[in-house]
Amino acid sequence: MTSPTLSPTRTWSAVLFDLDGTIIDSAADITGSLAHMFTEMGLPVPSDDTLRAYVGPPLLDSLRMTAGFSDAEAWEALNVYRDHYGEHVLRSPVFPGVAGVLERLHAAGIPIALATSKPERMAREVLDHAGLSDYFTVITGASDDESRSTKADVVAEALRRLQTEGVDTTNSVMVGDRGYDTLGALANGVPTILVEWGYGSPAEAGDAMAVVHSADQLRSLLLG
């Protein structure tokens, strides 16, 4: 992915982070649970590339649109997936250098929010297990009933919670790895920095403000 280079002099009032593909390397665990789900549903397991395409967007929507499930089938499949993934969710490692970026942002007094389409309770478990929760002012994810699942809705809720905490969100930035992150953030007037170590493709970088290839580069753009 390529994008114009950002000047490392801008000061952000808040930084929002995606989780899967941005903070944690969860693709193998997610696709493993997806393969289990398709098997349990009596369907052939899609290719690895197809399974990876499910990583990032709201899963219930993907099950309807990509897998062609009815509403009832999508919910059944989602519950099968969640039961299996819940046993593996804490196995995913943190990407190298990302914990250091979070630590530096926190030390600099910049509020940090999580904005993920992963269920919020799972996201909190992941951050707790990785020892990262204390860096976050708010942790926002999808609701269990999927009433809040799109990235735009999650980002809006994260911004609302930050504002409730007294945070100025007028100069916020999103850090993610997929085009869904960029579009969801832009729907809320927030620019996005995409990370190359995640699961996006070059085609998804067009609307991003910048693309970074390392945690060091990300830290420079966020902290100057």
N, C-alpha and C positions, 0 to 999 in steps of 0.2 A: 504494500500500500504506500502511496506517496501523497503528500499534501504540502501546502506552503509551510515554511518554517515560521514558528511563532516567536515573537520577541520574548525573551525570558525576563522581562521587566514588569509585567503586569501583576498586580496584586489582586488575588481573588478573595471575595468575602465569604465564600463557602465552596467546598468541593464535594460533588456527588460521585460515588463509585458504583459501577456494576459489580457483580460478584463472580459469576461463572465466566471464565475466559479472561477475566481482568485481575481479580485477586487470587482466585484458586483455579487450579488446573483440574477441572472436574469432568472433562469430556468422556474419558474412559469409563468412569463410574456411571455417568448419565446414560451413555449409549449401551452399557451392559444391562442397565435396568430397563431400557427401552426394548432391547432384544428379548429380555425375559417377558415383558408385557406382550409383545407380538406373539410369542410362543404360547403364552397363557390364553390369549384371545383366539388361538387356533389359526393364526395367519403366518405366512412365511416371513422370516426376518429380513428386512430390507438391507441393502448394501451399507457398508461402513460410511460412505459419503452421504447417503440418504439419512442415516441415523444422526450423523453430526449436524445435519441441517436443522434438526429439532432442538439443538442446544442453543438457547438464547431466547427465542420468541416464547410467548405464553403457550404452554404445552396443550392446553385444552383446545385452543384455536387451531394449533397445528394438527391435532388429531382429527379435527373436523375437516380442515381444508386440504391437508397433505395426505392423510391416511384415508380420508373419505368416510369417517365414522359418523353415524347419526349422533344426536345429542346424548341419547342414553348410552350408546356404545362408547362415546368419548369419555363420559364420566366413569363408566366401568373400567375402561382402560387406564384412566388417570389414577383411580384408586389402586389398581394392581401395580402400576408404576410406583406410586408413592410408598406403598407397603414395602416393596423390594428396595427402592432407593434409600428409604429411611434406615436400612440396615448397613448402607455403604457410604452415606453422605459425609461421614467424618474422615473418610480415607483420603480425600482429595488434598494434595499438598498446595501450599501457598507458592505462587510464582516467585522465583528468586528476585530479591531486591524490593518487592512490593511492601513487605512489612516495614522496611526502613523508610520508604516514602511516607507511609501512614504515620510512623513515629515522628518524622521530621515535621509534617504538617501539623500534627497535634502539638508538638513542642513550640511551634511558631504561633500557636493560638488560632489557627484557621479551622473553623468548624467543618467537620466531615460528616456526610450522610451516606448511608447505603441505600441504593435504589435498584432493587433486583426483582425480576419476575419469578424468582424462586419463592416458595411459600415463606412467609416472614419467620415463622417459628423455626423452620429448618435453617434459614439464613442466620438467625441468632445463634443456633447451636453450632454452626460452622465457625462463626467468629469467636464464640466462647472457647471452642476447642482449640482454635489456632492462637488464642491469647490476644486477639485483636479488638475485642468489643470495646475496651476502654478508650480506644482512639476515636470512637464514633459518638457524635452528639445525638444522632437519631439513626435507627435501623428500620428501614422500610422495605417490605416485600409484598408479594401477592397475598391476598386474603385466602383463607382455606376454601371459601365458597366461590372463589374466582371472580367475585364482583369487582375486585381491584386486581387486575392482572396485566393489562397493557402497560408498556413502559411509560407512555404518556401519563397514565393514571398514577403509576407508582412514583414517578418524578414529581407530579403535582402534590401528592401526599407527603413526600419527603420535604419538599419546599414548605408546605403548610406546617409540618411539625418543626422544622427549623425556625420558622417565623414565630411559632408559639414559644420557642425557647429564647426568643429575643434576638435571633440571628438576622442580620441584614443579608437578604438573598438577591439583591439587585445586581450583583456582579458574581454570579455563580458559574461554575463550569462542571460539565459531566465528563467522567473518564469511563470509557467502555471499550468494547471490542467488535461490536456488530453495528450494522446500519440501523437496526432497531433501537439501539441506544441513542444514536444521533437523532433519529426522527422523533423519538419520544421526548428527548430533551428539547429539541427545537420547537415542539408543540407547546412548550412552556417558556419559550424565549431564552433557553439556555444553550450555549455553544458546547461542542463536544471535542475532546481529544481522544482519538482511538489508539489502542495499543496493538502493536503488530504481533505480540506473542499469543494473542487470543485466537478465536475461531472464525474471524471474519475473512472476507476475500477482498482483493483490490477494488472490486466493483462497488463495495460498500463504503468506500472512503470518500466519495464525492462530496457529501454534505458536511464532512467533518471540518473543524477549524484547523486541526493539525493531526499528524500521525507520528507516534514515537516508536522507536525500535528497542528501547531499553529503559529500565527503571531509572537509571541515571538521567536520561534525557527527560523523562516524565518529571522527575524531581526538579530539574532546572526550569521547566516550563511552569510548574506550579509554585515554586518558591523563589525563582530568580537567582 
